[in-house]
Structures are given as C-alpha cells and as structure tokens.
C-alpha cells in the first residue's frame, strides 16, 4: 500500500474560503435554508435540498471540483 497514493486530496484555498464564508453567514443561511444541505462555491449557494444526493449531483453537474457542502441545521438534533 502506497501511503502517498492513499491520501485524500488536499483542500483547495477556495474550499477553505467557502467554509469560512458559511461560518460568517450562518444566521442568514439558517433562515434561508433551514435543515437543508447546501453546496457553496465562491461565496454563493449553488445548490440546496433536504437530501444530500441532489446537492452533490448539482455540484457535479456544474463542474465544481471541491464545493463546500454542509448541512444547515436549524434545530438541535440528537443523533
């Protein structure tokens, strides 16, 4: 097994910036996309849905290599 080959890909700077953008805008995202999955690219929500599959599919369709995908939780859940 090759350790270098098995490593996950490095996150792009854009992915990290988008993660930070979500953190900074979480309140407005909770209001607009409660309990939904979102895909963010360049500080813009590019897809959203109550389930992950459509969000992933839309991001792929748009050609987004590393969109930041996150669940915007409105309520507290116990898993």
PDB file with one MODEL, atoms N, CA, C and O in Angstrom:
MODEL        1
ATOM      1  N   UNK A   1       0.839  -1.177   0.000  1.00  0.00           N
ATOM      2  CA  UNK A   1       0.000   0.000   0.000  1.00  0.00           C
ATOM      3  C   UNK A   1       0.885   1.242   0.000  1.00  0.00           C
ATOM      4  O   UNK A   1       1.814   1.347   0.801  1.00  0.00           O
ATOM      5  N   UNK A   2       0.601   2.165  -0.884  1.00  0.00           N
ATOM      6  CA  UNK A   2       1.372   3.384  -1.013  1.00  0.00           C
ATOM      7  C   UNK A   2       0.695   4.501  -0.214  1.00  0.00           C
ATOM      8  O   UNK A   2      -0.401   4.937  -0.566  1.00  0.00           O
ATOM      9  N   UNK A   3       1.334   4.957   0.844  1.00  0.00           N
ATOM     10  CA  UNK A   3       0.730   5.943   1.743  1.00  0.00           C
ATOM     11  C   UNK A   3       0.415   7.249   1.025  1.00  0.00           C
ATOM     12  O   UNK A   3      -0.622   7.859   1.287  1.00  0.00           O
ATOM     13  N   UNK A   4       1.293   7.691   0.123  1.00  0.00           N
ATOM     14  CA  UNK A   4       1.064   8.945  -0.588  1.00  0.00           C
ATOM     15  C   UNK A   4      -0.143   8.819  -1.514  1.00  0.00           C
ATOM     16  O   UNK A   4      -0.955   9.740  -1.607  1.00  0.00           O
ATOM     17  N   UNK A   5      -0.258   7.713  -2.180  1.00  0.00           N
ATOM     18  CA  UNK A   5      -1.348   7.492  -3.127  1.00  0.00           C
ATOM     19  C   UNK A   5      -2.703   7.396  -2.410  1.00  0.00           C
ATOM     20  O   UNK A   5      -3.728   7.773  -2.979  1.00  0.00           O
ATOM     21  N   UNK A   6      -2.717   6.902  -1.181  1.00  0.00           N
ATOM     22  CA  UNK A   6      -3.955   6.693  -0.445  1.00  0.00           C
ATOM     23  C   UNK A   6      -4.421   7.928   0.323  1.00  0.00           C
ATOM     24  O   UNK A   6      -5.479   7.900   0.952  1.00  0.00           O
ATOM     25  N   UNK A   7      -3.652   8.998   0.279  1.00  0.00           N
ATOM     26  CA  UNK A   7      -4.020  10.221   0.981  1.00  0.00           C
ATOM     27  C   UNK A   7      -5.191  10.908   0.292  1.00  0.00           C
ATOM     28  O   UNK A   7      -5.264  10.918  -0.937  1.00  0.00           O
ATOM     29  N   UNK A   8      -6.108  11.482   1.067  1.00  0.00           N
ATOM     30  CA  UNK A   8      -7.200  12.228   0.430  1.00  0.00           C
ATOM     31  C   UNK A   8      -6.635  13.473  -0.259  1.00  0.00           C
ATOM     32  O   UNK A   8      -5.563  13.952   0.111  1.00  0.00           O
ATOM     33  N   UNK A   9      -7.340  13.990  -1.243  1.00  0.00           N
ATOM     34  CA  UNK A   9      -6.831  15.182  -1.937  1.00  0.00           C
ATOM     35  C   UNK A   9      -6.783  16.376  -0.996  1.00  0.00           C
ATOM     36  O   UNK A   9      -7.580  16.482  -0.064  1.00  0.00           O
ATOM     37  N   UNK A  10      -5.842  17.266  -1.251  1.00  0.00           N
ATOM     38  CA  UNK A  10      -5.737  18.493  -0.464  1.00  0.00           C
ATOM     39  C   UNK A  10      -6.905  19.404  -0.759  1.00  0.00           C
ATOM     40  O   UNK A  10      -7.369  19.491  -1.896  1.00  0.00           O
ATOM     41  N   UNK A  11      -7.375  20.076   0.259  1.00  0.00           N
ATOM     42  CA  UNK A  11      -8.462  21.036   0.055  1.00  0.00           C
ATOM     43  C   UNK A  11      -7.917  22.267  -0.660  1.00  0.00           C
ATOM     44  O   UNK A  11      -6.820  22.736  -0.358  1.00  0.00           O
ATOM     45  N   UNK A  12      -8.688  22.780  -1.604  1.00  0.00           N
ATOM     46  CA  UNK A  12      -8.278  23.985  -2.310  1.00  0.00           C
ATOM     47  C   UNK A  12      -8.471  25.202  -1.409  1.00  0.00           C
ATOM     48  O   UNK A  12      -9.212  25.154  -0.427  1.00  0.00           O
ATOM     49  N   UNK A  13      -7.798  26.282  -1.758  1.00  0.00           N
ATOM     50  CA  UNK A  13      -7.986  27.524  -0.997  1.00  0.00           C
ATOM     51  C   UNK A  13      -9.431  27.987  -1.076  1.00  0.00           C
ATOM     52  O   UNK A  13      -9.980  28.517  -0.110  1.00  0.00           O
ATOM     53  N   UNK A  14     -10.046  27.780  -2.246  1.00  0.00           N
ATOM     54  CA  UNK A  14     -11.435  28.192  -2.417  1.00  0.00           C
ATOM     55  C   UNK A  14     -12.355  27.419  -1.474  1.00  0.00           C
ATOM     56  O   UNK A  14     -13.281  27.990  -0.898  1.00  0.00           O
ATOM     57  N   UNK A  15     -12.099  26.130  -1.321  1.00  0.00           N
ATOM     58  CA  UNK A  15     -12.901  25.309  -0.414  1.00  0.00           C
ATOM     59  C   UNK A  15     -12.808  25.865   1.013  1.00  0.00           C
ATOM     60  O   UNK A  15     -13.817  25.979   1.709  1.00  0.00           O
ATOM     61  N   UNK A  16     -11.609  26.204   1.432  1.00  0.00           N
ATOM     62  CA  UNK A  16     -11.396  26.748   2.778  1.00  0.00           C
ATOM     63  C   UNK A  16     -12.093  28.101   2.913  1.00  0.00           C
ATOM     64  O   UNK A  16     -12.723  28.366   3.937  1.00  0.00           O
ATOM     65  N   UNK A  17     -11.989  28.960   1.897  1.00  0.00           N
ATOM     66  CA  UNK A  17     -12.667  30.265   1.937  1.00  0.00           C
ATOM     67  C   UNK A  17     -14.183  30.089   2.015  1.00  0.00           C
ATOM     68  O   UNK A  17     -14.865  30.820   2.733  1.00  0.00           O
ATOM     69  N   UNK A  18     -14.699  29.117   1.271  1.00  0.00           N
ATOM     70  CA  UNK A  18     -16.145  28.872   1.305  1.00  0.00           C
ATOM     71  C   UNK A  18     -16.601  28.368   2.666  1.00  0.00           C
ATOM     72  O   UNK A  18     -17.681  28.727   3.134  1.00  0.00           O
ATOM     73  N   UNK A  19     -15.787  27.543   3.299  1.00  0.00           N
ATOM     74  CA  UNK A  19     -16.113  27.076   4.652  1.00  0.00           C
ATOM     75  C   UNK A  19     -16.166  28.266   5.610  1.00  0.00           C
ATOM     76  O   UNK A  19     -17.061  28.350   6.452  1.00  0.00           O
ATOM     77  N   UNK A  20     -15.214  29.180   5.482  1.00  0.00           N
ATOM     78  CA  UNK A  20     -15.201  30.373   6.320  1.00  0.00           C
ATOM     79  C   UNK A  20     -16.408  31.262   6.024  1.00  0.00           C
ATOM     80  O   UNK A  20     -16.994  31.841   6.939  1.00  0.00           O
ATOM     81  N   UNK A  21     -16.783  31.370   4.735  1.00  0.00           N
ATOM     82  CA  UNK A  21     -17.939  32.176   4.346  1.00  0.00           C
ATOM     83  C   UNK A  21     -19.207  31.639   5.003  1.00  0.00           C
ATOM     84  O   UNK A  21     -20.024  32.414   5.502  1.00  0.00           O
ATOM     85  N   UNK A  22     -19.374  30.319   5.006  1.00  0.00           N
ATOM     86  CA  UNK A  22     -20.550  29.717   5.643  1.00  0.00           C
ATOM     87  C   UNK A  22     -20.575  30.055   7.130  1.00  0.00           C
ATOM     88  O   UNK A  22     -21.629  30.392   7.670  1.00  0.00           O
ATOM     89  N   UNK A  23     -19.440  29.970   7.785  1.00  0.00           N
ATOM     90  CA  UNK A  23     -19.361  30.298   9.207  1.00  0.00           C
ATOM     91  C   UNK A  23     -19.781  31.749   9.448  1.00  0.00           C
ATOM     92  O   UNK A  23     -20.521  32.037  10.389  1.00  0.00           O
ATOM     93  N   UNK A  24     -19.308  32.654   8.602  1.00  0.00           N
ATOM     94  CA  UNK A  24     -19.621  34.076   8.755  1.00  0.00           C
ATOM     95  C   UNK A  24     -21.090  34.391   8.458  1.00  0.00           C
ATOM     96  O   UNK A  24     -21.631  35.356   8.998  1.00  0.00           O
ATOM     97  N   UNK A  25     -21.736  33.599   7.615  1.00  0.00           N
ATOM     98  CA  UNK A  25     -23.110  33.875   7.181  1.00  0.00           C
ATOM     99  C   UNK A  25     -24.126  32.853   7.703  1.00  0.00           C
ATOM    100  O   UNK A  25     -25.216  32.714   7.148  1.00  0.00           O
ATOM    101  N   UNK A  26     -23.765  32.150   8.761  1.00  0.00           N
ATOM    102  CA  UNK A  26     -24.599  31.040   9.224  1.00  0.00           C
ATOM    103  C   UNK A  26     -26.015  31.483   9.596  1.00  0.00           C
ATOM    104  O   UNK A  26     -26.970  30.760   9.316  1.00  0.00           O
ATOM    105  N   UNK A  27     -26.170  32.637  10.209  1.00  0.00           N
ATOM    106  CA  UNK A  27     -27.512  33.072  10.627  1.00  0.00           C
ATOM    107  C   UNK A  27     -28.438  33.248   9.429  1.00  0.00           C
ATOM    108  O   UNK A  27     -29.574  32.773   9.454  1.00  0.00           O
ATOM    109  N   UNK A  28     -27.976  33.914   8.396  1.00  0.00           N
ATOM    110  CA  UNK A  28     -28.829  34.110   7.216  1.00  0.00           C
ATOM    111  C   UNK A  28     -29.051  32.799   6.474  1.00  0.00           C
ATOM    112  O   UNK A  28     -30.110  32.601   5.879  1.00  0.00           O
ATOM    113  N   UNK A  29     -28.077  31.907   6.499  1.00  0.00           N
ATOM    114  CA  UNK A  29     -28.238  30.600   5.862  1.00  0.00           C
ATOM    115  C   UNK A  29     -29.286  29.762   6.601  1.00  0.00           C
ATOM    116  O   UNK A  29     -30.082  29.066   5.970  1.00  0.00           O
ATOM    117  N   UNK A  30     -29.284  29.829   7.932  1.00  0.00           N
ATOM    118  CA  UNK A  30     -30.281  29.097   8.724  1.00  0.00           C
ATOM    119  C   UNK A  30     -31.682  29.611   8.399  1.00  0.00           C
ATOM    120  O   UNK A  30     -32.624  28.823   8.319  1.00  0.00           O
ATOM    121  N   UNK A  31     -31.826  30.898   8.214  1.00  0.00           N
ATOM    122  CA  UNK A  31     -33.133  31.468   7.876  1.00  0.00           C
ATOM    123  C   UNK A  31     -33.585  31.068   6.475  1.00  0.00           C
ATOM    124  O   UNK A  31     -34.762  30.785   6.251  1.00  0.00           O
ATOM    125  N   UNK A  32     -32.645  31.045   5.538  1.00  0.00           N
ATOM    126  CA  UNK A  32     -32.998  30.779   4.138  1.00  0.00           C
ATOM    127  C   UNK A  32     -33.041  29.290   3.782  1.00  0.00           C
ATOM    128  O   UNK A  32     -33.849  28.874   2.952  1.00  0.00           O
ATOM    129  N   UNK A  33     -32.173  28.491   4.409  1.00  0.00           N
ATOM    130  CA  UNK A  33     -32.062  27.059   4.073  1.00  0.00           C
ATOM    131  C   UNK A  33     -32.136  26.178   5.323  1.00  0.00           C
ATOM    132  O   UNK A  33     -31.243  25.359   5.542  1.00  0.00           O
ATOM    133  N   UNK A  34     -33.180  26.328   6.147  1.00  0.00           N
ATOM    134  CA  UNK A  34     -33.230  25.544   7.392  1.00  0.00           C
ATOM    135  C   UNK A  34     -33.313  24.043   7.130  1.00  0.00           C
ATOM    136  O   UNK A  34     -34.109  23.574   6.316  1.00  0.00           O
ATOM    137  N   UNK A  35     -32.475  23.314   7.839  1.00  0.00           N
ATOM    138  CA  UNK A  35     -32.452  21.847   7.771  1.00  0.00           C
ATOM    139  C   UNK A  35     -32.303  21.334   6.330  1.00  0.00           C
ATOM    140  O   UNK A  35     -32.958  20.378   5.915  1.00  0.00           O
ATOM    141  N   UNK A  36     -31.426  22.002   5.596  1.00  0.00           N
ATOM    142  CA  UNK A  36     -31.129  21.595   4.227  1.00  0.00           C
ATOM    143  C   UNK A  36     -29.622  21.475   4.027  1.00  0.00           C
ATOM    144  O   UNK A  36     -28.823  22.077   4.744  1.00  0.00           O
ATOM    145  N   UNK A  37     -29.271  20.686   3.039  1.00  0.00           N
ATOM    146  CA  UNK A  37     -27.885  20.591   2.581  1.00  0.00           C
ATOM    147  C   UNK A  37     -27.651  21.714   1.587  1.00  0.00           C
ATOM    148  O   UNK A  37     -28.533  22.026   0.786  1.00  0.00           O
ATOM    149  N   UNK A  38     -26.472  22.328   1.626  1.00  0.00           N
ATOM    150  CA  UNK A  38     -26.121  23.349   0.647  1.00  0.00           C
ATOM    151  C   UNK A  38     -24.744  23.038   0.065  1.00  0.00           C
ATOM    152  O   UNK A  38     -23.897  22.427   0.718  1.00  0.00           O
ATOM    153  N   UNK A  39     -24.543  23.469  -1.170  1.00  0.00           N
ATOM    154  CA  UNK A  39     -23.224  23.434  -1.797  1.00  0.00           C
ATOM    155  C   UNK A  39     -22.848  24.881  -2.076  1.00  0.00           C
ATOM    156  O   UNK A  39     -23.595  25.605  -2.734  1.00  0.00           O
ATOM    157  N   UNK A  40     -21.694  25.301  -1.580  1.00  0.00           N
ATOM    158  CA  UNK A  40     -21.238  26.675  -1.733  1.00  0.00           C
ATOM    159  C   UNK A  40     -19.971  26.683  -2.574  1.00  0.00           C
ATOM    160  O   UNK A  40     -19.076  25.856  -2.400  1.00  0.00           O
ATOM    161  N   UNK A  41     -19.923  27.640  -3.490  1.00  0.00           N
ATOM    162  CA  UNK A  41     -18.714  27.844  -4.296  1.00  0.00           C
ATOM    163  C   UNK A  41     -18.563  29.338  -4.538  1.00  0.00           C
ATOM    164  O   UNK A  41     -19.480  29.999  -5.026  1.00  0.00           O
ATOM    165  N   UNK A  42     -17.399  29.854  -4.192  1.00  0.00           N
ATOM    166  CA  UNK A  42     -17.078  31.282  -4.324  1.00  0.00           C
ATOM    167  C   UNK A  42     -18.099  32.152  -3.598  1.00  0.00           C
ATOM    168  O   UNK A  42     -18.561  33.164  -4.126  1.00  0.00           O
ATOM    169  N   UNK A  43     -18.442  31.739  -2.374  1.00  0.00           N
ATOM    170  CA  UNK A  43     -19.329  32.534  -1.538  1.00  0.00           C
ATOM    171  C   UNK A  43     -20.757  32.615  -2.034  1.00  0.00           C
ATOM    172  O   UNK A  43     -21.470  33.572  -1.731  1.00  0.00           O
ATOM    173  N   UNK A  44     -21.178  31.620  -2.791  1.00  0.00           N
ATOM    174  CA  UNK A  44     -22.537  31.598  -3.320  1.00  0.00           C
ATOM    175  C   UNK A  44     -23.120  30.199  -3.163  1.00  0.00           C
ATOM    176  O   UNK A  44     -22.464  29.208  -3.484  1.00  0.00           O
ATOM    177  N   UNK A  45     -24.344  30.122  -2.674  1.00  0.00           N
ATOM    178  CA  UNK A  45     -25.031  28.829  -2.575  1.00  0.00           C
ATOM    179  C   UNK A  45     -25.414  28.421  -3.989  1.00  0.00           C
ATOM    180  O   UNK A  45     -26.209  29.093  -4.647  1.00  0.00           O
ATOM    181  N   UNK A  46     -24.841  27.310  -4.453  1.00  0.00           N
ATOM    182  CA  UNK A  46     -25.067  26.851  -5.823  1.00  0.00           C
ATOM    183  C   UNK A  46     -26.129  25.768  -5.905  1.00  0.00           C
ATOM    184  O   UNK A  46     -26.691  25.531  -6.974  1.00  0.00           O
ATOM    185  N   UNK A  47     -26.412  25.102  -4.778  1.00  0.00           N
ATOM    186  CA  UNK A  47     -27.442  24.054  -4.745  1.00  0.00           C
ATOM    187  C   UNK A  47     -27.900  23.887  -3.310  1.00  0.00           C
ATOM    188  O   UNK A  47     -27.146  24.132  -2.369  1.00  0.00           O
ATOM    189  N   UNK A  48     -29.160  23.462  -3.154  1.00  0.00           N
ATOM    190  CA  UNK A  48     -29.681  23.176  -1.810  1.00  0.00           C
ATOM    191  C   UNK A  48     -30.817  22.175  -1.935  1.00  0.00           C
ATOM    192  O   UNK A  48     -31.540  22.149  -2.931  1.00  0.00           O
ATOM    193  N   UNK A  49     -30.960  21.350  -0.903  1.00  0.00           N
ATOM    194  CA  UNK A  49     -32.007  20.337  -0.879  1.00  0.00           C
ATOM    195  C   UNK A  49     -32.078  19.742   0.519  1.00  0.00           C
ATOM    196  O   UNK A  49     -31.126  19.826   1.296  1.00  0.00           O
ATOM    197  N   UNK A  50     -33.223  19.140   0.825  1.00  0.00           N
ATOM    198  CA  UNK A  50     -33.393  18.468   2.112  1.00  0.00           C
ATOM    199  C   UNK A  50     -32.566  17.189   2.182  1.00  0.00           C
ATOM    200  O   UNK A  50     -32.292  16.684   3.270  1.00  0.00           O
ATOM    201  N   UNK A  51     -32.166  16.664   1.020  1.00  0.00           N
ATOM    202  CA  UNK A  51     -31.335  15.464   0.997  1.00  0.00           C
ATOM    203  C   UNK A  51     -30.020  15.759   0.276  1.00  0.00           C
ATOM    204  O   UNK A  51     -29.949  16.641  -0.579  1.00  0.00           O
ATOM    205  N   UNK A  52     -29.006  15.019   0.631  1.00  0.00           N
ATOM    206  CA  UNK A  52     -27.660  15.270   0.119  1.00  0.00           C
ATOM    207  C   UNK A  52     -27.496  14.937  -1.362  1.00  0.00           C
ATOM    208  O   UNK A  52     -26.795  15.657  -2.074  1.00  0.00           O
ATOM    209  N   UNK A  53     -28.113  13.884  -1.834  1.00  0.00           N
ATOM    210  CA  UNK A  53     -27.912  13.421  -3.206  1.00  0.00           C
ATOM    211  C   UNK A  53     -28.093  14.488  -4.267  1.00  0.00           C
ATOM    212  O   UNK A  53     -27.197  14.673  -5.090  1.00  0.00           O
ATOM    213  N   UNK A  54     -29.211  15.198  -4.285  1.00  0.00           N
ATOM    214  CA  UNK A  54     -29.411  16.226  -5.302  1.00  0.00           C
ATOM    215  C   UNK A  54     -28.379  17.355  -5.238  1.00  0.00           C
ATOM    216  O   UNK A  54     -28.011  17.915  -6.271  1.00  0.00           O
ATOM    217  N   UNK A  55     -27.917  17.686  -4.046  1.00  0.00           N
ATOM    218  CA  UNK A  55     -26.915  18.741  -3.899  1.00  0.00           C
ATOM    219  C   UNK A  55     -25.599  18.279  -4.508  1.00  0.00           C
ATOM    220  O   UNK A  55     -24.953  19.019  -5.250  1.00  0.00           O
ATOM    221  N   UNK A  56     -25.212  17.065  -4.191  1.00  0.00           N
ATOM    222  CA  UNK A  56     -23.981  16.503  -4.748  1.00  0.00           C
ATOM    223  C   UNK A  56     -24.080  16.420  -6.272  1.00  0.00           C
ATOM    224  O   UNK A  56     -23.144  16.788  -6.980  1.00  0.00           O
ATOM    225  N   UNK A  57     -25.218  15.937  -6.769  1.00  0.00           N
ATOM    226  CA  UNK A  57     -25.414  15.799  -8.217  1.00  0.00           C
ATOM    227  C   UNK A  57     -25.351  17.143  -8.926  1.00  0.00           C
ATOM    228  O   UNK A  57     -24.742  17.249  -9.990  1.00  0.00           O
ATOM    229  N   UNK A  58     -25.972  18.174  -8.352  1.00  0.00           N
ATOM    230  CA  UNK A  58     -25.966  19.506  -8.965  1.00  0.00           C
ATOM    231  C   UNK A  58     -24.558  20.078  -8.985  1.00  0.00           C
ATOM    232  O   UNK A  58     -24.142  20.670  -9.981  1.00  0.00           O
ATOM    233  N   UNK A  59     -23.814  19.906  -7.886  1.00  0.00           N
ATOM    234  CA  UNK A  59     -22.438  20.400  -7.832  1.00  0.00           C
ATOM    235  C   UNK A  59     -21.591  19.725  -8.911  1.00  0.00           C
ATOM    236  O   UNK A  59     -20.779  20.373  -9.571  1.00  0.00           O
ATOM    237  N   UNK A  60     -21.786  18.443  -9.079  1.00  0.00           N
ATOM    238  CA  UNK A  60     -21.050  17.700 -10.103  1.00  0.00           C
ATOM    239  C   UNK A  60     -21.449  18.191 -11.495  1.00  0.00           C
ATOM    240  O   UNK A  60     -20.597  18.389 -12.361  1.00  0.00           O
ATOM    241  N   UNK A  61     -22.757  18.387 -11.699  1.00  0.00           N
ATOM    242  CA  UNK A  61     -23.273  18.885 -12.981  1.00  0.00           C
ATOM    243  C   UNK A  61     -22.683  20.253 -13.321  1.00  0.00           C
ATOM    244  O   UNK A  61     -22.413  20.542 -14.487  1.00  0.00           O
ATOM    245  N   UNK A  62     -22.485  21.094 -12.307  1.00  0.00           N
ATOM    246  CA  UNK A  62     -21.915  22.424 -12.511  1.00  0.00           C
ATOM    247  C   UNK A  62     -20.396  22.386 -12.689  1.00  0.00           C
ATOM    248  O   UNK A  62     -19.771  23.407 -12.975  1.00  0.00           O
ATOM    249  N   UNK A  63     -19.813  21.206 -12.517  1.00  0.00           N
ATOM    250  CA  UNK A  63     -18.363  21.064 -12.691  1.00  0.00           C
ATOM    251  C   UNK A  63     -17.551  21.570 -11.513  1.00  0.00           C
ATOM    252  O   UNK A  63     -16.383  21.922 -11.672  1.00  0.00           O
ATOM    253  N   UNK A  64     -18.153  21.612 -10.338  1.00  0.00           N
ATOM    254  CA  UNK A  64     -17.453  22.096  -9.146  1.00  0.00           C
ATOM    255  C   UNK A  64     -16.631  20.954  -8.551  1.00  0.00           C
ATOM    256  O   UNK A  64     -17.184  19.976  -8.047  1.00  0.00           O
ATOM    257  N   UNK A  65     -15.327  21.085  -8.612  1.00  0.00           N
ATOM    258  CA  UNK A  65     -14.441  20.006  -8.165  1.00  0.00           C
ATOM    259  C   UNK A  65     -14.483  19.817  -6.649  1.00  0.00           C
ATOM    260  O   UNK A  65     -14.542  18.684  -6.172  1.00  0.00           O
ATOM    261  N   UNK A  66     -14.453  20.907  -5.893  1.00  0.00           N
ATOM    262  CA  UNK A  66     -14.463  20.818  -4.430  1.00  0.00           C
ATOM    263  C   UNK A  66     -15.410  21.850  -3.826  1.00  0.00           C
ATOM    264  O   UNK A  66     -14.962  22.765  -3.135  1.00  0.00           O
ATOM    265  N   UNK A  67     -16.693  21.720  -4.070  1.00  0.00           N
ATOM    266  CA  UNK A  67     -17.604  22.669  -3.417  1.00  0.00           C
ATOM    267  C   UNK A  67     -17.633  22.373  -1.922  1.00  0.00           C
ATOM    268  O   UNK A  67     -17.385  21.244  -1.499  1.00  0.00           O
ATOM    269  N   UNK A  68     -17.933  23.376  -1.144  1.00  0.00           N
ATOM    270  CA  UNK A  68     -18.099  23.148   0.285  1.00  0.00           C
ATOM    271  C   UNK A  68     -19.552  22.746   0.492  1.00  0.00           C
ATOM    272  O   UNK A  68     -20.461  23.533   0.223  1.00  0.00           O
ATOM    273  N   UNK A  69     -19.773  21.537   0.963  1.00  0.00           N
ATOM    274  CA  UNK A  69     -21.118  21.012   1.191  1.00  0.00           C
ATOM    275  C   UNK A  69     -21.330  20.894   2.692  1.00  0.00           C
ATOM    276  O   UNK A  69     -20.502  20.334   3.411  1.00  0.00           O
ATOM    277  N   UNK A  70     -22.460  21.434   3.152  1.00  0.00           N
ATOM    278  CA  UNK A  70     -22.717  21.469   4.584  1.00  0.00           C
ATOM    279  C   UNK A  70     -24.218  21.357   4.845  1.00  0.00           C
ATOM    280  O   UNK A  70     -25.035  21.783   4.030  1.00  0.00           O
ATOM    281  N   UNK A  71     -24.564  20.782   5.985  1.00  0.00           N
ATOM    282  CA  UNK A  71     -25.965  20.721   6.407  1.00  0.00           C
ATOM    283  C   UNK A  71     -26.235  21.921   7.298  1.00  0.00           C
ATOM    284  O   UNK A  71     -25.532  22.133   8.286  1.00  0.00           O
ATOM    285  N   UNK A  72     -27.244  22.702   6.956  1.00  0.00           N
ATOM    286  CA  UNK A  72     -27.600  23.893   7.723  1.00  0.00           C
ATOM    287  C   UNK A  72     -28.712  23.513   8.693  1.00  0.00           C
ATOM    288  O   UNK A  72     -29.886  23.429   8.333  1.00  0.00           O
ATOM    289  N   UNK A  73     -28.303  23.290   9.911  1.00  0.00           N
ATOM    290  CA  UNK A  73     -29.205  22.765  10.929  1.00  0.00           C
ATOM    291  C   UNK A  73     -29.906  23.900  11.668  1.00  0.00           C
ATOM    292  O   UNK A  73     -29.254  24.772  12.243  1.00  0.00           O
ATOM    293  N   UNK A  74     -31.229  23.885  11.650  1.00  0.00           N
ATOM    294  CA  UNK A  74     -31.988  24.907  12.355  1.00  0.00           C
ATOM    295  C   UNK A  74     -32.253  24.492  13.805  1.00  0.00           C
ATOM    296  O   UNK A  74     -32.114  25.305  14.719  1.00  0.00           O
ATOM    297  N   UNK A  75     -32.623  23.270  14.010  1.00  0.00           N
ATOM    298  CA  UNK A  75     -32.974  22.781  15.338  1.00  0.00           C
ATOM    299  C   UNK A  75     -31.851  21.907  15.864  1.00  0.00           C
ATOM    300  O   UNK A  75     -30.940  21.526  15.128  1.00  0.00           O
ATOM    301  N   UNK A  76     -31.929  21.601  17.132  1.00  0.00           N
ATOM    302  CA  UNK A  76     -30.943  20.722  17.745  1.00  0.00           C
ATOM    303  C   UNK A  76     -31.439  19.274  17.591  1.00  0.00           C
ATOM    304  O   UNK A  76     -32.577  18.951  17.932  1.00  0.00           O
ATOM    305  N   UNK A  77     -30.576  18.438  17.082  1.00  0.00           N
ATOM    306  CA  UNK A  77     -30.906  17.037  16.904  1.00  0.00           C
ATOM    307  C   UNK A  77     -29.980  16.181  17.756  1.00  0.00           C
ATOM    308  O   UNK A  77     -28.813  16.520  17.955  1.00  0.00           O
ATOM    309  N   UNK A  78     -30.502  15.085  18.250  1.00  0.00           N
ATOM    310  CA  UNK A  78     -29.689  14.117  18.967  1.00  0.00           C
ATOM    311  C   UNK A  78     -29.530  12.927  18.037  1.00  0.00           C
ATOM    312  O   UNK A  78     -30.515  12.308  17.635  1.00  0.00           O
ATOM    313  N   UNK A  79     -28.279  12.607  17.695  1.00  0.00           N
ATOM    314  CA  UNK A  79     -28.014  11.528  16.751  1.00  0.00           C
ATOM    315  C   UNK A  79     -27.655  10.249  17.477  1.00  0.00           C
ATOM    316  O   UNK A  79     -27.398   9.228  16.838  1.00  0.00           O
TER     317      UNK A  79
ENDMDL
END
